[in-house]
Amino acid sequence: MFPRFRRAYYAFLKKHFSGTSISYQEVFQLLLPIGVDQAFVVGLALINTAMISSSGVAAISAVNMVESLNIFLLNIFIAVATGGTVAVAQYYGSRNEKMVSRSAAGTISAVLCMSLGIAIILIIFHNQVLTLLFGGAEKAVMANARIYLIGCLLSYPAIGIVEAACGALRGVGETKSTLFLSLVMNLTYVLLNFVFIQGFHFGVLGMVISLNIARYFAAICSLWYLVKQNFSLHFRLKSLYSFDFFMIKKISLVGIPFAAEQMFFNGGKILTQIFIVSLGTYALTTNAIANSLTALLEILPSAMSIALVTIVGQCVGRKNIADARKFVRSLLWLASASTVIVAAILIPAYPFIIQVFNTPATIVPDIFKLLVYVSVARILFWPASFMVPSALRAAGDAKFTSITSMISMWLLRVLLGYLLGIVFHMGVVGVWLAMMFEWGVRGLVFRLRFKGEKWHQKTLIDD
């Protein structure tokens, strides 16, 4: 019985997760480290949220409020790094080692310069930015927000190096290395948070001290690994001081549209955050804790979305579109299945989990309601809405994905979020319902694009 089951199991994996150029073993060797990485990132973020909640609702509200701006800015770096991943993956798929090296070096130097420039500008104008975006927040919240924002900005060059290095490494399938770098950064961050928040009771200041130490330590480890331990990218430190304009242009073909998409997309998220700020500190706390809990549902689907950039990029580099289509379809249903399993564990465990956050009793029912709604939406809509555009982008179809995401965000999530959350007095729940509706609509558009032929006719590499 067992040998028969094992044969059926391997036949299933080979049928759905193997192609002519990539085997299911290679797919899961790529996917597993990314999944572990995502689990640690989300899990440790959950721990950090729980720790900072011990400093009061003003602290947790401030961190969550500024984090929306952080996500907006960090995703610009990640977008450019993703352009590097696509370039590295396509050149790696075509076996062009010289261009793999050039694309990796171009990615790191471009992201580093961008992150440094953004940090300097925003440190100078941090008061104006906070007043413009969150001027309606309470004084205690704004004081904590100012500390957290400046601390985060100081760490941007370091996280820029880490994201660029990981982006280049993912392009050649070295996800174990990216897992190592992520663990170094995030475990250091959490351990130091225990020292500065729980031990010394420094609150938000302790969090930013931990953040900077962890990110700069990880940046040093990233550069050391690329120079001394990696033999696929052939990176040298002197590459940081020279601009390869040809390669940066290639990377920009994916990175800039994706960065513009992230700016407009996350700009819309900041606007919805402003709606929530106007609803008061308890609404901000509801939003923060619900974000932390529902992120657990996203661990495996996010890992698959990241892996698809490498898988599809390499398939397109080999001009094997049939394999690219197959892997996208298989990972889509696997993402939904994984979300069902996680939701089946998380929802019954909610009464025990919520106790970790020192949550005011009045907002506990709303957080649970959001958890249930988002669980259903992530099963039905999230994979098509976020994983399919990753595949399209990996083939070079960045402009379409960016335009679609920007239009859906501003016409659906922002406008509908304002109507439901503010005009119809549905509060945080209304803002989140608008978000889930937007997932469904844009996921449908991306599925239709994927069924056509245009998306794989925009490769970055030359024949």
Secondary structure, DSSP 4 states (H G I P E B T S, - for coil): -HHHHHHHHHHHHHHHH--SSS-HHHHHHHHHHHHHHHHHHHHHHHHHHHHHHTT-HHHHHHHHHHHHHHHHHHHHHHHHHHHHHHHHHHHHHTT-HHHHHHHHHHHHHHHHHHHHHHHHHHHHTHHHHHHHHHTTS-HHHHHHHHHHHHHHHHTHHHHHHHHHHHHHHHHTT-HHHHHHHHHHHHHHHHHHHIIIIIIS--THHHHHHHHHHHHHHHHHHHHHIIIII--SS---GGGGGS--HHHHHHHHHHHHHHHHHHHHHHHHHHHHHHHHHTT-HHHHHHHHHHHHHHGGGGHHHHHHHHHHHHHHHHHHHTT-HHHHHHHHHHHHHHHHHHHHHHHHHHHHHHHHHGGGGT--GGGHHHHHHHHHHHHHHHHHTHIIIIIHHHHHHHTT-HHHHHHHHHHHIIIIIIHHHHIIIIIT--HHHHHHHHHHHHHHHHHHHHHHHHHSSGGGS--SS--
